[in-house]
Amino acid sequence: MKIKSKVIKRKTGKSKGKWVIKIEYFDPTAGRTRSMERHADKRGEAIDERNRLVEDLASSQGQSQTGERKTFADLTSTALSTFYKPAIISDGRKIDGVRAYDTVERQIRVLNEFFGKRLIRQITSESLIDYKVWRLKRGEAKLGRPLRLSTVNRELSTMRRMMRFAYGKGWIQKDIFFNARIIDKSAELERSRLLTVDEEARLLAACQGEREITYSRVWKGKKRTVTAKHKADNPRLKGMILLALDSGLRRGEILKLRWEDFDFDRGNIRILGTHTKTERERLVPLSARTINELRRVTELKRDESPFNFKSFRRSWATAKRLAKIEGLQFRDLRRSAITRWQMQEVPLTLAGKLAGHSQLQTTMKHYTSTDVEMVQGVSERMNQSQEKAENPLVSSMVNLDLNREAIN
């Protein structure tokens, strides 16, 4: 790259006596020649600044000066129009953009609150720490609750890709995330919440049946408390719960299902690669009780999809409230499904394929989830084993029974 530079002393005008750095270079991105001018009080300072500017221009192919003018808001605008745009699907595969566009857009909106007006060259590794502290103090603005560390980590991961994009373009001279250790996934608390058998019965019952509702109303100028019976019948919510609990489907996979994906006769569901997190098509089992519930959905209205809506947050919250279940998230149903497969002695590799995991390590995290019933079962087996070891008579009787079975 050809760069012309010189250092001169201004003899006239307002800058008389100042040392002036003049640089001229060709910008390959813009396809034209650009020029720049800087001032310094001393000749040595001017030479040092000239050398720095020339080195930056040479290493960035003329893009360092573009980066000097860019704010973080400018960078996010570029990101949303290039690599963070909505996913483009071709032949069932993502070829560009991101699937979770709404999530990324929300993360960028929060990042812009803190970094938006700053020049990207002024953002340092220390700035990332400041953001993390600010974000955790701010919490969930709309919900008014503390923020999980995992949420901050995802936002910083989104920012990392943008800043490394800027670094690759030559707009900044340093990868501020390198060795920063700001994204600490080891500090995240892994969820281990499982749905118990008793909770399952109450949750499914809350989707169907009759319940009493007590409310207040004014009649003839007097306020009265009224108790009325209300029939609850939500086969769609019940069907989604069973798809997560029996088939181990993700929330997004359930909402994207079409009737043609189901095979009631063979008892399976085909999950398209375009609808999965890992972009891999797979077959998952379909339980008899799920089939029965989905057939009830077809009786209501046969659309292209059994779940033609984007969110079911309110109905899910209502079902949990009626079932008196706390601390349960919808994704915990999927974890419960994978853990139950373990109890049913489904091989680890098969469980990983059914769950749609690309790495066996991910499946193992779910397989190691435990609840009170599982721990209690292990305790009982340990106690039985210890009783046999401490009581020779019991042990000899067990051996005698085993020998008799072998002879027979």
VOPAGU-2260 file (C-alpha; in pm, 1 decimal, decimal comma):
REM VOPAGU-2260
SITE   aa  ch    i         X         Y         Z
SITE  MET   A    0       0,0       0,0       0,0
SITE  LYS   A    1     146,3     336,3    -107,6
SITE  ILE   A    2     145,1     604,8     163,2
SITE  LYS   A    3     293,0     955,2     128,1
SITE  SER   A    4     373,1    1151,1     443,3
SITE  LYS   A    5     561,0    1462,1     551,7
SITE  VAL   A    6     614,8    1676,8     861,0
SITE  ILE   A    7     637,1    2057,0     815,9
SITE  LYS   A    8     631,5    2364,1    1038,7
SITE  ARG   A    9     343,8    2606,6     981,3
SITE  LYS   A   10     476,8    2957,1     910,2
SITE  THR   A   11     151,3    3149,2     872,9
SITE  GLY   A   12    -210,4    3146,2     987,4
SITE  LYS   A   13    -366,8    3047,8    1318,7
SITE  SER   A   14    -145,9    2738,4    1346,2
SITE  LYS   A   15     174,6    2938,0    1296,7
SITE  GLY   A   16     463,2    2767,4    1473,1
SITE  LYS   A   17     282,2    2430,5    1493,5
SITE  TRP   A   18     421,2    2113,9    1340,0
SITE  VAL   A   19     186,4    1966,8    1078,8
SITE  ILE   A   20     165,1    1600,8     973,5
SITE  LYS   A   21      29,2    1549,2     621,8
SITE  ILE   A   22     -51,3    1200,0     494,8
SITE  GLU   A   23    -193,0    1089,0     162,2
SITE  TYR   A   24    -295,7     729,2      90,1
SITE  PHE   A   25    -516,9     517,8    -135,2
SITE  ASP   A   26    -826,1     365,7      26,3
SITE  PRO   A   27    -894,2      33,9    -155,7
SITE  THR   A   28   -1241,9       3,3      -1,9
SITE  ALA   A   29   -1357,6     344,2    -126,0
SITE  GLY   A   30   -1147,3     318,5    -441,7
SITE  ARG   A   31   -1003,3     669,1    -410,0
SITE  THR   A   32    -716,9     868,5    -260,1
SITE  ARG   A   33    -766,4    1012,1      87,4
SITE  SER   A   34    -567,3    1267,2     283,9
SITE  MET   A   35    -538,2    1352,5     650,9
SITE  GLU   A   36    -373,7    1620,8     861,1
SITE  ARG   A   37    -268,8    1628,1    1227,0
SITE  HIS   A   38     -97,6    1892,0    1444,1
SITE  ALA   A   39     170,0    1872,3    1716,1
SITE  ASP   A   40     356,7    2127,8    1931,1
SITE  LYS   A   41     701,5    1974,4    1890,8
SITE  ARG   A   42     885,0    1821,0    1596,5
SITE  GLY   A   43     961,1    1496,8    1785,8
SITE  GLU   A   44     594,5    1453,9    1878,7
SITE  ALA   A   45     493,9    1515,3    1516,8
SITE  ILE   A   46     737,4    1251,2    1387,6
SITE  ASP   A   47     618,1     995,2    1643,5
SITE  GLU   A   48     254,2    1062,7    1554,2
SITE  ARG   A   49     333,0    1042,7    1181,0
SITE  ASN   A   50     501,9     704,7    1227,0
SITE  ARG   A   51     207,2     571,5    1429,1
SITE  LEU   A   52     -48,9     684,9    1172,5
SITE  VAL   A   53     148,2     539,5     881,0
SITE  GLU   A   54     189,1     207,8    1063,5
SITE  ASP   A   55    -184,2     193,2    1141,4
SITE  LEU   A   56    -275,6     271,0     781,2
SITE  ALA   A   57     -37,9       8,8     645,5
SITE  SER   A   58    -155,5    -267,2     881,9
SITE  SER   A   59    -525,4    -192,4     828,0
SITE  GLN   A   60    -507,1    -131,5     451,5
SITE  GLY   A   61    -622,4     225,0     499,9
SITE  GLN   A   62    -917,6     140,6     727,9
SITE  SER   A   63    -778,6     271,9    1057,6
SITE  GLN   A   64    -901,0     622,9     980,7
SITE  THR   A   65   -1248,1     491,9     905,4
SITE  GLY   A   66   -1249,7     332,5    1249,8
SITE  GLU   A   67   -1149,4     658,2    1419,0
SITE  ARG   A   68   -1485,2     809,7    1325,7
SITE  LYS   A   69   -1706,7     507,9    1398,1
SITE  THR   A   70   -1920,3     490,3    1709,9
SITE  PHE   A   71   -2046,8     167,3    1860,5
SITE  ALA   A   72   -2394,0     254,2    1729,2
SITE  ASP   A   73   -2245,1     271,4    1377,2
SITE  LEU   A   74   -2088,7     -70,3    1430,3
SITE  THR   A   75   -2417,3    -225,2    1545,4
SITE  SER   A   76   -2594,0     -77,7    1243,1
SITE  THR   A   77   -2336,1    -242,1    1016,5
SITE  ALA   A   78   -2368,9    -571,9    1204,3
SITE  LEU   A   79   -2749,5    -577,5    1174,0
SITE  SER   A   80   -2727,4    -525,1     799,1
SITE  THR   A   81   -2457,8    -788,3     740,5
SITE  PHE   A   82   -2391,8   -1088,0     965,4
SITE  TYR   A   83   -2662,0   -1023,8    1228,6
SITE  LYS   A   84   -2951,5    -999,1     983,3
SITE  PRO   A   85   -3244,8   -1247,4     981,7
SITE  ALA   A   86   -3148,6   -1595,7     867,8
SITE  ILE   A   87   -3157,7   -1682,2     498,3
SITE  ILE   A   88   -3256,2   -2047,1     444,8
SITE  SER   A   89   -3178,0   -2244,7     128,2
SITE  ASP   A   90   -3253,6   -2617,0      82,9
SITE  GLY   A   91   -3322,2   -2650,0     453,4
SITE  ARG   A   92   -2988,3   -2498,6     558,2
SITE  LYS   A   93   -2897,5   -2155,7     695,0
SITE  ILE   A   94   -2657,9   -1987,5     452,9
SITE  ASP   A   95   -2646,5   -1640,7     608,3
SITE  GLY   A   96   -2770,4   -1438,0     904,7
SITE  VAL   A   97   -2886,5   -1565,5    1243,0
SITE  ARG   A   98   -3192,6   -1765,9    1344,5
SITE  ALA   A   99   -3246,1   -1594,4    1679,4
SITE  TYR   A  100   -3263,8   -1248,6    1520,2
SITE  ASP   A  101   -3511,7   -1109,9    1775,9
SITE  THR   A  102   -3283,5   -1216,2    2061,7
SITE  VAL   A  103   -2974,2   -1061,3    1901,8
SITE  GLU   A  104   -3162,1    -740,3    1825,0
SITE  ARG   A  105   -3272,2    -717,3    2189,4
SITE  GLN   A  106   -2914,9    -775,6    2309,8
SITE  ILE   A  107   -2779,6    -506,5    2076,1
SITE  ARG   A  108   -3043,2    -262,0    2200,4
SITE  VAL   A  109   -2915,8    -304,7    2557,9
SITE  LEU   A  110   -2550,4    -282,1    2448,1
SITE  ASN   A  111   -2626,5      44,8    2270,2
SITE  GLU   A  112   -2765,9     192,8    2591,3
SITE  PHE   A  113   -2418,4     169,9    2741,3
SITE  PHE   A  114   -2177,3     188,5    2445,3
SITE  GLY   A  115   -2385,2     352,3    2169,7
SITE  LYS   A  116   -2228,2     700,1    2156,9
SITE  ARG   A  117   -1871,8     587,8    2227,3
SITE  LEU   A  118   -1613,6     568,3    1952,4
SITE  ILE   A  119   -1519,5     203,1    1905,7
SITE  ARG   A  120   -1151,4     294,3    1946,1
SITE  GLN   A  121   -1225,8     426,1    2293,8
SITE  ILE   A  122   -1377,9      96,5    2411,0
SITE  THR   A  123   -1124,5    -104,8    2611,0
SITE  SER   A  124   -1114,7    -429,4    2807,0
SITE  GLU   A  125   -1184,3    -223,1    3120,0
SITE  SER   A  126   -1498,5     -88,8    2949,9
SITE  LEU   A  127   -1629,3    -444,8    2931,6
SITE  ILE   A  128   -1597,1    -481,4    3308,0
SITE  ASP   A  129   -1781,0    -150,7    3355,7
SITE  TYR   A  130   -2061,5    -278,3    3132,8
SITE  LYS   A  131   -2089,3    -604,1    3325,5
SITE  VAL   A  132   -2121,1    -418,2    3657,7
SITE  TRP   A  133   -2374,0    -172,4    3511,8
SITE  ARG   A  134   -2579,3    -449,7    3353,9
SITE  LEU   A  135   -2602,2    -659,2    3670,0
SITE  LYS   A  136   -2705,3    -352,4    3873,2
SITE  ARG   A  137   -2964,6    -253,3    3614,2
SITE  GLY   A  138   -3119,4    -600,8    3605,3
SITE  GLU   A  139   -3432,4    -678,9    3407,9
SITE  ALA   A  140   -3570,6    -329,6    3352,7
SITE  LYS   A  141   -3924,5    -431,5    3254,9
SITE  LEU   A  142   -3964,2    -720,4    3496,9
SITE  GLY   A  143   -3786,8    -550,6    3787,3
SITE  ARG   A  144   -3590,0    -858,2    3889,7
SITE  PRO   A  145   -3219,7    -952,8    3918,8
SITE  LEU   A  146   -3037,7   -1053,9    3603,1
SITE  ARG   A  147   -2877,1   -1391,5    3550,4
SITE  LEU   A  148   -2506,0   -1393,3    3475,2
SITE  SER   A  149   -2573,8   -1612,8    3171,8
SITE  THR   A  150   -2777,7   -1329,7    3014,8
SITE  VAL   A  151   -2486,1   -1085,7    3048,1
SITE  ASN   A  152   -2250,7   -1347,3    2903,8
SITE  ARG   A  153   -2473,2   -1387,2    2595,0
SITE  GLU   A  154   -2481,4   -1010,3    2542,2
SITE  LEU   A  155   -2103,0    -987,6    2569,4
SITE  SER   A  156   -2068,5   -1278,9    2325,5
SITE  THR   A  157   -2278,5   -1083,7    2075,2
SITE  MET   A  158   -2058,5    -778,4    2129,9
SITE  ARG   A  159   -1742,2    -987,9    2093,2
SITE  ARG   A  160   -1835,8   -1090,3    1741,1
SITE  MET   A  161   -1899,0    -727,9    1644,1
SITE  MET   A  162   -1572,1    -599,8    1793,4
SITE  ARG   A  163   -1374,2    -878,3    1626,9
SITE  PHE   A  164   -1544,3    -788,7    1300,2
SITE  ALA   A  165   -1421,2    -430,1    1350,9
SITE  TYR   A  166   -1073,4    -562,2    1434,4
SITE  GLY   A  167   -1068,9    -770,0    1116,6
SITE  LYS   A  168   -1170,7    -464,2     914,2
SITE  GLY   A  169    -885,7    -262,8    1063,9
SITE  TRP   A  170   -1119,0     -17,0    1237,1
SITE  ILE   A  171    -960,5     -92,3    1575,2
SITE  GLN   A  172    -602,4    -192,3    1646,1
SITE  LYS   A  173    -664,1    -442,0    1926,2
SITE  ASP   A  174    -896,1    -732,2    2003,8
SITE  ILE   A  175   -1025,4    -610,3    2339,4
SITE  PHE   A  176   -1172,9    -952,6    2422,8
SITE  PHE   A  177    -841,1   -1134,7    2385,1
SITE  ASN   A  178    -730,1   -1256,2    2731,2
SITE  ALA   A  179    -994,0   -1030,0    2890,3
SITE  ARG   A  180   -1165,8   -1325,6    3062,2
SITE  ILE   A  181   -1481,6   -1121,5    3086,1
SITE  ILE   A  182   -1716,2   -1400,3    2970,9
SITE  ASP   A  183   -1704,6   -1643,0    3261,8
SITE  LYS   A  184   -1931,2   -1936,1    3177,4
SITE  SER   A  185   -1794,5   -2141,5    3465,6
SITE  ALA   A  186   -1964,2   -1897,9    3705,7
SITE  GLU   A  187   -2305,9   -1964,8    3551,5
SITE  LEU   A  188   -2540,3   -2175,9    3760,1
SITE  GLU   A  189   -2654,7   -2482,7    3567,1
SITE  ARG   A  190   -3026,2   -2547,2    3607,7
SITE  SER   A  191   -3109,0   -2884,8    3757,1
SITE  ARG   A  192   -3484,2   -2838,2    3811,4
SITE  LEU   A  193   -3685,2   -3146,5    3719,1
SITE  LEU   A  194   -4058,6   -3207,0    3709,6
SITE  THR   A  195   -4165,0   -3462,7    3969,3
SITE  VAL   A  196   -4436,8   -3721,2    3905,3
SITE  ASP   A  197   -4670,9   -3544,7    4148,7
SITE  GLU   A  198   -4610,5   -3205,6    3984,1
SITE  GLU   A  199   -4669,5   -3360,3    3642,2
SITE  ALA   A  200   -5011,8   -3487,8    3746,4
SITE  ARG   A  201   -5111,9   -3147,2    3886,1
SITE  LEU   A  202   -4978,0   -2959,1    3582,5
SITE  LEU   A  203   -5165,5   -3174,6    3330,6
SITE  ALA   A  204   -5480,7   -3157,3    3542,1
SITE  ALA   A  205   -5459,7   -2776,1    3537,9
SITE  CYS   A  206   -5490,8   -2785,4    3157,0
SITE  GLN   A  207   -5820,6   -2970,7    3169,7
SITE  GLY   A  208   -6101,9   -2998,0    3418,9
SITE  GLU   A  209   -6324,5   -2781,5    3635,5
SITE  ARG   A  210   -6212,0   -2532,1    3898,3
SITE  GLU   A  211   -6366,1   -2268,8    4121,5
SITE  ILE   A  212   -6288,8   -1900,3    4071,8
SITE  THR   A  213   -6356,8   -1644,7    4344,3
SITE  TYR   A  214   -6392,1   -1280,5    4244,0
SITE  SER   A  215   -6559,6    -956,8    4357,0
SITE  ARG   A  216   -6836,9    -771,2    4176,4
SITE  VAL   A  217   -7076,3    -485,4    4247,0
SITE  TRP   A  218   -7448,1    -566,6    4231,5
SITE  LYS   A  219   -7716,1    -311,8    4320,5
SITE  GLY   A  220   -7454,3     -82,9    4467,9
SITE  LYS   A  221   -7310,9    -347,4    4696,0
SITE  LYS   A  222   -6978,6    -526,0    4659,5
SITE  ARG   A  223   -7009,9    -901,4    4678,0
SITE  THR   A  224   -6769,6   -1193,3    4664,1
SITE  VAL   A  225   -6877,8   -1455,5    4412,2
SITE  THR   A  226   -6748,6   -1808,8    4362,1
SITE  ALA   A  227   -6817,9   -1965,1    4024,1
SITE  LYS   A  228   -6720,3   -2287,0    3854,4
SITE  HIS   A  229   -6506,4   -2258,1    3543,8
SITE  LYS   A  230   -6427,7   -2532,6    3295,0
SITE  ALA   A  231   -6065,9   -2534,0    3183,0
SITE  ASP   A  232   -5981,5   -2711,5    2859,4
SITE  ASN   A  233   -5656,2   -2623,3    2685,8
SITE  PRO   A  234   -5550,6   -2921,2    2470,7
SITE  ARG   A  235   -5290,5   -2712,7    2288,1
SITE  LEU   A  236   -5102,0   -2625,8    2606,4
SITE  LYS   A  237   -5133,9   -2983,0    2729,9
SITE  GLY   A  238   -5004,7   -3110,4    2395,8
SITE  MET   A  239   -4702,5   -2879,3    2411,6
SITE  ILE   A  240   -4624,5   -2989,5    2766,7
SITE  LEU   A  241   -4635,6   -3355,9    2661,2
SITE  LEU   A  242   -4418,9   -3292,4    2354,0
SITE  ALA   A  243   -4152,5   -3140,7    2578,4
SITE  LEU   A  244   -4191,3   -3394,8    2858,2
SITE  ASP   A  245   -4220,1   -3715,0    2652,0
SITE  SER   A  246   -4044,4   -3628,1    2324,6
SITE  GLY   A  247   -3782,8   -3387,5    2464,3
SITE  LEU   A  248   -3858,7   -3107,2    2217,3
SITE  ARG   A  249   -3741,9   -2748,5    2255,5
SITE  ARG   A  250   -3997,6   -2468,6    2282,6
SITE  GLY   A  251   -3903,3   -2327,6    1941,0
SITE  GLU   A  252   -3922,7   -2670,1    1777,9
SITE  ILE   A  253   -4273,8   -2724,0    1915,1
SITE  LEU   A  254   -4405,7   -2390,8    1788,1
SITE  LYS   A  255   -4270,0   -2461,0    1436,9
SITE  LEU   A  256   -4427,8   -2805,9    1404,0
SITE  ARG   A  257   -4667,3   -2875,0    1115,7
SITE  TRP   A  258   -4925,0   -3151,5    1097,0
SITE  GLU   A  259   -4731,4   -3315,0     814,5
SITE  ASP   A  260   -4435,0   -3361,9    1053,0
SITE  PHE   A  261   -4637,4   -3607,6    1264,8
SITE  ASP   A  262   -4673,9   -3978,2    1192,9
SITE  PHE   A  263   -4937,9   -4101,1    1435,3
SITE  ASP   A  264   -4934,8   -4454,6    1292,4
SITE  ARG   A  265   -4561,8   -4507,8    1350,3
SITE  GLY   A  266   -4548,6   -4292,0    1661,1
SITE  ASN   A  267   -4281,2   -4039,0    1563,0
SITE  ILE   A  268   -4221,8   -3677,0    1466,9
SITE  ARG   A  269   -3982,8   -3550,1    1201,5
SITE  ILE   A  270   -3805,2   -3233,5    1318,4
SITE  LEU   A  271   -3680,4   -3037,3    1017,3
SITE  GLY   A  272   -3324,3   -2908,1    1015,3
SITE  THR   A  273   -3452,6   -2553,8     957,8
SITE  HIS   A  274   -3642,3   -2572,4    1287,3
SITE  THR   A  275   -3360,5   -2702,5    1507,7
SITE  LYS   A  276   -3084,4   -2531,8    1700,5
SITE  THR   A  277   -2813,8   -2751,6    1542,8
SITE  GLU   A  278   -2966,0   -2747,4    1189,5
SITE  ARG   A  279   -2985,1   -3127,8    1185,4
SITE  GLU   A  280   -3301,5   -3316,0    1096,3
SITE  ARG   A  281   -3404,3   -3590,8    1337,3
SITE  LEU   A  282   -3682,8   -3831,3    1432,1
SITE  VAL   A  283   -3820,2   -3828,8    1786,2
SITE  PRO   A  284   -4065,8   -4064,1    1958,9
SITE  LEU   A  285   -4430,1   -3974,4    2004,5
SITE  SER   A  286   -4608,8   -4115,3    2309,9
SITE  ALA   A  287   -4963,7   -4250,7    2299,1
SITE  ARG   A  288   -5094,2   -3988,1    2543,1
SITE  THR   A  289   -4944,6   -3710,6    2328,5
SITE  ILE   A  290   -5115,0   -3853,1    2018,6
SITE  ASN   A  291   -5449,5   -3859,2    2200,0
SITE  GLU   A  292   -5410,4   -3495,9    2305,9
SITE  LEU   A  293   -5306,2   -3381,0    1957,9
SITE  ARG   A  294   -5611,8   -3551,3    1810,3
SITE  ARG   A  295   -5820,2   -3334,2    2040,9
SITE  VAL   A  296   -5644,5   -3030,7    1891,3
SITE  THR   A  297   -5746,3   -3138,5    1539,2
SITE  GLU   A  298   -6107,7   -3143,2    1651,8
SITE  LEU   A  299   -6084,6   -2773,3    1743,0
SITE  LYS   A  300   -5940,2   -2643,7    1416,4
SITE  ARG   A  301   -5722,1   -2811,4    1155,3
SITE  ASP   A  302   -5470,7   -2541,5    1056,6
SITE  GLU   A  303   -5134,2   -2602,9     890,8
SITE  SER   A  304   -4976,2   -2597,4    1237,1
SITE  PRO   A  305   -5121,7   -2729,9    1564,4
SITE  PHE   A  306   -4968,8   -2432,1    1747,5
SITE  ASN   A  307   -5022,1   -2126,4    1527,6
SITE  PHE   A  308   -4908,6   -1863,7    1779,8
SITE  LYS   A  309   -4576,3   -1713,4    1888,0
SITE  SER   A  310   -4609,4   -1722,4    2265,5
SITE  PHE   A  311   -4797,3   -1915,4    2532,3
SITE  ARG   A  312   -4645,5   -1742,7    2836,3
SITE  ARG   A  313   -4975,0   -1645,4    2999,1
SITE  SER   A  314   -5141,0   -1986,7    2967,7
SITE  TRP   A  315   -4821,1   -2156,2    3092,6
SITE  ALA   A  316   -4807,9   -1923,9    3394,5
SITE  THR   A  317   -5177,1   -1986,8    3467,7
SITE  ALA   A  318   -5131,3   -2364,8    3455,0
SITE  LYS   A  319   -4837,0   -2346,3    3696,8
SITE  ARG   A  320   -5032,1   -2121,6    3932,8
SITE  LEU   A  321   -5331,5   -2355,0    3936,5
SITE  ALA   A  322   -5102,9   -2655,6    3987,8
SITE  LYS   A  323   -4920,3   -2468,0    4267,1
SITE  ILE   A  324   -4580,2   -2528,2    4107,5
SITE  GLU   A  325   -4296,3   -2281,2    4165,7
SITE  GLY   A  326   -3952,7   -2240,7    4010,2
SITE  LEU   A  327   -4037,7   -2440,1    3697,1
SITE  GLN   A  328   -3949,1   -2319,1    3348,3
SITE  PHE   A  329   -4078,5   -2473,4    3027,5
SITE  ARG   A  330   -3727,6   -2581,8    2927,6
SITE  ASP   A  331   -3710,8   -2788,5    3248,8
SITE  LEU   A  332   -3961,1   -3027,6    3089,6
SITE  ARG   A  333   -3707,9   -3116,0    2820,3
SITE  ARG   A  334   -3440,4   -3175,9    3084,7
SITE  SER   A  335   -3686,9   -3396,1    3271,7
SITE  ALA   A  336   -3748,3   -3596,9    2953,8
SITE  ILE   A  337   -3377,3   -3664,0    2898,5
SITE  THR   A  338   -3328,0   -3757,2    3264,1
SITE  ARG   A  339   -3623,0   -3996,5    3246,6
SITE  TRP   A  340   -3465,5   -4161,5    2942,1
SITE  GLN   A  341   -3165,8   -4227,2    3164,0
SITE  MET   A  342   -3387,6   -4393,4    3423,6
SITE  GLN   A  343   -3541,8   -4601,8    3142,7
SITE  GLU   A  344   -3186,1   -4712,7    3047,3
SITE  VAL   A  345   -3184,6   -4542,8    2706,5
SITE  PRO   A  346   -2819,2   -4542,3    2581,0
SITE  LEU   A  347   -2642,1   -4207,8    2610,6
SITE  THR   A  348   -2565,3   -4182,8    2237,3
SITE  LEU   A  349   -2927,5   -4253,1    2142,6
SITE  ALA   A  350   -3053,7   -3999,6    2396,6
SITE  GLY   A  351   -2821,2   -3739,9    2242,4
SITE  LYS   A  352   -2962,1   -3807,8    1894,5
SITE  LEU   A  353   -3321,3   -3790,9    2016,0
SITE  ALA   A  354   -3250,1   -3464,2    2199,3
SITE  GLY   A  355   -3077,7   -3315,1    1894,1
SITE  HIS   A  356   -2748,5   -3249,4    2071,3
SITE  SER   A  357   -2444,3   -3201,1    1849,4
SITE  GLN   A  358   -2207,7   -3285,6    2136,6
SITE  LEU   A  359   -2233,0   -3578,6    2375,4
SITE  GLN   A  360   -2110,5   -3354,3    2657,4
SITE  THR   A  361   -2434,9   -3156,0    2637,2
SITE  THR   A  362   -2640,1   -3473,3    2680,5
SITE  MET   A  363   -2427,7   -3577,3    2976,9
SITE  LYS   A  364   -2512,6   -3249,8    3154,3
SITE  HIS   A  365   -2881,4   -3340,6    3132,5
SITE  TYR   A  366   -2815,7   -3703,0    3221,7
SITE  THR   A  367   -2652,7   -3599,0    3548,3
SITE  SER   A  368   -2956,6   -3396,5    3658,2
SITE  THR   A  369   -3104,2   -3539,3    3976,3
SITE  ASP   A  370   -3413,7   -3487,7    4182,4
SITE  VAL   A  371   -3519,3   -3589,7    4533,9
SITE  GLU   A  372   -3676,5   -3916,6    4418,9
SITE  MET   A  373   -3361,1   -4027,3    4234,0
SITE  VAL   A  374   -3136,2   -3945,4    4530,5
SITE  GLN   A  375   -3373,4   -4123,8    4766,6
SITE  GLY   A  376   -3365,9   -4430,4    4541,1
SITE  VAL   A  377   -2985,1   -4439,8    4551,8
SITE  SER   A  378   -2993,5   -4408,5    4932,1
SITE  GLU   A  379   -3231,9   -4702,5    4959,5
SITE  ARG   A  380   -3011,9   -4920,1    4737,4
SITE  MET   A  381   -2703,1   -4827,2    4942,2
SITE  ASN   A  382   -2879,7   -4913,3    5267,2
SITE  GLN   A  383   -2993,0   -5249,6    5130,0
SITE  SER   A  384   -2639,5   -5329,2    5016,0
SITE  GLN   A  385   -2490,8   -5233,8    5353,3
SITE  GLU   A  386   -2750,2   -5438,6    5543,1
SITE  LYS   A  387   -2657,8   -5746,2    5340,2
SITE  ALA   A  388   -2287,7   -5691,6    5407,2
SITE  GLU   A  389   -2340,4   -5644,1    5781,9
SITE  ASN   A  390   -2577,9   -5942,8    5820,3
SITE  PRO   A  391   -2406,5   -6268,4    5712,1
SITE  LEU   A  392   -2729,8   -6466,1    5756,1
SITE  VAL   A  393   -2915,2   -6244,5    5509,1
SITE  SER   A  394   -2622,2   -6261,3    5269,8
SITE  SER   A  395   -2604,2   -6643,8    5285,8
SITE  MET   A  396   -2980,2   -6672,5    5230,4
SITE  VAL   A  397   -2953,4   -6448,7    4922,6
SITE  ASN   A  398   -2669,7   -6663,8    4787,3
SITE  LEU   A  399   -2873,2   -6980,5    4853,8
SITE  ASP   A  400   -3167,3   -6838,3    4660,0
SITE  LEU   A  401   -2938,4   -6746,9    4370,5
SITE  ASN   A  402   -2793,3   -7100,5    4363,1
SITE  ARG   A  403   -3142,0   -7250,7    4354,1
SITE  GLU   A  404   -3237,9   -7026,7    4062,4
SITE  ALA   A  405   -2922,9   -7131,7    3877,5
SITE  ILE   A  406   -3002,6   -7504,3    3928,9
SITE  ASN   A  407   -3359,5   -7457,9    3808,0
